[in-house]
Amino acid sequence: MTLFNRGRTNPELFPEVERLRGDREAGDLDALRGRTWDAVVDTSAYVPRVARASAELLADAVEHYTFVSSLSVFTPPSKQGLTEQDPVSTIADETSEDVQAHYGPLKALCEHAVAEAMPGRVLNLRSGLLIGPHDPTNRFTYWVRRIARGGDVLAPGTIEPVQLIDARDVADWTIDSAQRRLSGTFHVTGEPIPFPVMLAECLAAGDGDARLVEVEADFLLEQGVEPFADVPLWLALGRNPEWRGFFLADVAKAVAHGLAFRPLRESARDILASPGSGAGVKFGVEAPPAGLDPEREAELLEAWKARA
């Protein structure tokens, strides 16, 4: 096994494997030249220039190439049940490298660039939201840790779906698929479940005394609460109908090719046993903030109870 990266963040990690240094953004791929590998898993290309350079260099050096893309190639995902055949989002200026503004369309262009460089040998893995130990994003992890803390927990009064997958399930399927030389495009995320079911699984994972207090969506919006940021994973579809397909991607194709899911409760328990989960830092990289701070949550609950 070989890891290729810049070596700037925690370079001491994984001392048992070979580590090659380079910088894809700067075009420094020299450490990859003159070598061969069975398979590649590309997790970090965000613009087609970078994706294409790596794939073209390795086209004659590897048998199989997994490109980790994203379901964000559909932006906004207004259709429910999006399949691998549905058209992806586009961008007028395909030379743009503004990832923050055009993340989804640029990922779609990366998919095309890699497939063009290695026709018939690319597994294009469109991942959904990843969860599990060491997840710094504080999306699902927010609910696990907040519910474990106990007391009254503000929960959006909604049955909107959520669609999540443990990163370890993605890793297992990726390795197995690479060994089988599976190619093509696959949606790799979990089966949709209602928001209350997700919260119930978090509740069952801990031993706390949490009490879920459902607060109407309209009230939360009136109070200036931001969906997905202040209340992680809540889309507020009544206000944002264009996102109604975000947690409803069709995963039947990947399931038919062996994708399996561990119970959500197991993921939640493992997060609770992992001190770094939801800490906002992953391997030294700060993650965007998410979730209500305790004071704000208490204020909202008090206002809701007074209104009720």
SEPA-663513 format. One record per residue (C-alpha): residue number from 1; x, y, z. Coordinates in steps of 0.25 Angstrom, whole numbers. Layout:
<atoms>
   i     X     Y     Z
 NUM     X     Y     Z
...
</atoms>
This chain:
<atoms>
   i     X     Y     Z
   1     0     0     0
   2     5    14    -4
   3     0    27     1
   4     2    40    -8
   5     1    53    -2
   6     8    66     2
   7    12    62    15
   8     8    75    22
   9    -2    70    32
  10     2    60    42
  11    12    53    33
  12    15    43    44
  13     2    36    42
  14     2    22    37
  15    17    19    38
  16    15     4    34
  17    12     8    19
  18    20    14     8
  19    18    29     7
  20    21    37    -6
  21    21    53    -6
  22    16    62   -16
  23     6    73   -19
  24    -5    70   -29
  25   -10    85   -29
  26     4    89   -33
  27     5    78   -43
  28    16    71   -35
  29    14    56   -38
  30    28    52   -40
  31    28    42   -29
  32    18    34   -36
  33    26    32   -49
  34    32    19   -53
  35    24    11   -43
  36    12     1   -44
  37     0    -2   -35
  38   -12   -11   -36
  39   -22     0   -33
  40   -23    14   -29
  41   -33    21   -19
  42   -34    36   -23
  43   -40    43   -11
  44   -36    58   -13
  45   -38    63   -27
  46   -47    75   -28
  47   -44    81   -41
  48   -43    74   -55
  49   -29    79   -57
  50   -24    72   -45
  51   -32    59   -47
  52   -28    58   -62
  53   -13    60   -59
  54   -13    48   -49
  55   -22    39   -57
  56   -14    41   -70
  57     0    39   -63
  58    -5    26   -56
  59   -13    21   -68
  60    -2    11   -72
  61     2     9   -58
  62   -10     3   -51
  63   -21    -7   -55
  64   -33     0   -48
  65   -36    14   -43
  66   -46    18   -33
  67   -50    32   -33
  68   -58    37   -21
  69   -68    47   -26
  70   -80    53   -19
  71   -95    53   -20
  72   -94    68   -20
  73   -92    66   -35
  74  -107    68   -35
  75  -108    83   -30
  76  -119    85   -26
  77  -124    71   -25
  78  -139    74   -28
  79  -143    61   -34
  80  -146    50   -24
  81  -139    36   -26
  82  -128    41   -35
  83  -121    30   -42
  84  -107    29   -49
  85  -113    32   -62
  86  -119    45   -58
  87  -112    58   -64
  88  -102    65   -55
  89  -101    79   -52
  90   -93    88   -62
  91   -84   100   -61
  92   -83   111   -72
  93   -68   113   -70
  94   -62    99   -70
  95   -48   105   -67
  96   -53   111   -54
  97   -46   105   -41
  98   -55   112   -31
  99   -58   100   -23
 100   -67   107   -13
 101   -76   113   -23
 102   -77   101   -33
 103   -73    89   -24
 104   -84    79   -31
 105   -82    83   -46
 106   -66    82   -44
 107   -67    69   -38
 108   -76    64   -50
 109   -65    69   -59
 110   -55    62   -51
 111   -63    49   -53
 112   -62    51   -68
 113   -47    55   -68
 114   -44    42   -61
 115   -53    33   -69
 116   -47    39   -82
 117   -33    36   -78
 118   -36    21   -74
 119   -48    17   -81
 120   -54     4   -76
 121   -45     4   -64
 122   -51    14   -55
 123   -61    12   -43
 124   -68    26   -41
 125   -72    26   -27
 126   -83    37   -23
 127   -83    37    -8
 128   -94    43     0
 129   -91    49    14
 130   -81    40    22
 131   -82    37    37
 132   -75    29    47
 133   -63    31    57
 134   -53    42    54
 135   -64    50    46
 136   -61    65    49
 137   -73    71    42
 138   -82    71    53
 139   -94    67    45
 140   -99    53    49
 141   -89    54    61
 142   -96    66    66
 143  -108    58    69
 144  -101    46    75
 145   -93    55    85
 146  -104    65    88
 147  -114    53    91
 148  -104    46    99
 149  -102    59   107
 150  -117    58   112
 151  -127    67   116
 152  -137    74   107
 153  -132    73    92
 154  -138    82    82
 155  -142    74    70
 156  -149    79    57
 157  -163    75    56
 158  -161    68    42
 159  -162    54    36
 160  -152    59    25
 161  -143    48    21
 162  -128    47    24
 163  -118    38    16
 164  -105    35    22
 165   -94    24    21
 166   -83    20    30
 167   -69    23    24
 168   -65     9    28
 169   -76     3    19
 170   -71    11     7
 171   -57     7    10
 172   -61    -8    10
 173   -69    -7    -3
 174   -58     1   -10
 175   -47    -9    -7
 176   -56   -21   -11
 177   -60   -14   -23
 178   -46   -10   -27
 179   -42   -25   -25
 180   -53   -29   -34
 181   -49   -18   -44
 182   -63   -12   -44
 183   -65    -1   -53
 184   -76    10   -56
 185   -83    20   -48
 186   -90    17   -34
 187   -98    24   -24
 188   -92    20   -11
 189  -100    25     1
 190  -110    19    11
 191  -124    16    10
 192  -133    28    13
 193  -139    28    27
 194  -149    38    34
 195  -142    49    42
 196  -149    44    55
 197  -144    30    53
 198  -130    35    52
 199  -132    42    65
 200  -138    30    71
 201  -125    22    67
 202  -116    32    74
 203  -125    32    86
 204  -124    17    87
 205  -108    17    85
 206  -106    24    98
 207  -110    23   113
 208  -114    37   115
 209  -127    43   119
 210  -130    52   107
 211  -144    56   104
 212  -146    60    89
 213  -155    73    88
 214  -161    74    74
 215  -161    89    70
 216  -169    93    58
 217  -161    97    46
 218  -168   110    44
 219  -165   114    58
 220  -150   111    56
 221  -149   119    43
 222  -156   130    49
 223  -146   130    60
 224  -135   131    50
 225  -130   117    51
 226  -122   113    39
 227  -125    99    33
 228  -114    89    32
 229  -104    99    39
 230  -111   102    52
 231  -119    89    52
 232  -111    79    45
 233  -117    70    34
 234  -130    78    34
 235  -133    83    20
 236  -146    91    23
 237  -152    86    10
 238  -164    95    12
 239  -155   107    10
 240  -145   100     1
 241  -153    90    -9
 242  -141    90   -19
 243  -134    81    -9
 244  -145    71    -8
 245  -136    60   -15
 246  -124    62    -6
 247  -126    50     3
 248  -134    42    -7
 249  -123    37   -16
 250  -125    23   -22
 251  -115    13   -17
 252  -121     0   -23
 253  -109    -1   -33
 254   -98    -1   -23
 255  -106   -10   -14
 256  -108   -20   -25
 257   -93   -20   -26
 258   -90   -23   -11
 259   -92   -10    -4
 260   -96   -13    11
 261   -99    -4    23
 262   -96    -6    37
 263  -108    -2    47
 264  -108    13    49
 265  -108    10    64
 266   -95     4    63
 267   -89    16    56
 268   -94    25    67
 269   -88    16    78
 270   -75    16    71
 271   -75    31    70
 272   -78    32    85
 273   -66    23    88
 274   -57    32    79
 275   -52    45    86
 276   -49    52    73
 277   -62    51    66
 278   -69    64    64
 279   -58    71    70
 280   -57    81    58
 281   -43    76    54
 282   -39    64    46
 283   -24    61    45
 284   -21    76    48
 285   -31    81    38
 286   -42    90    44
 287   -57    86    40
 288   -68    96    38
 289   -76    99    50
 290   -90    92    51
 291  -101    91    62
 292  -107   100    73
 293   -98   104    84
 294  -105   100    98
 295  -109   115   101
 296  -116   117    88
 297  -123   103    89
 298  -128   107   103
 299  -133   120    98
 300  -141   114    86
 301  -147   103    95
 302  -151   113   105
 303  -158   122    95
 304  -165   110    89
 305  -170   105   102
 306  -175   119   105
 307  -182   119    92
 308  -188   105    93
</atoms>
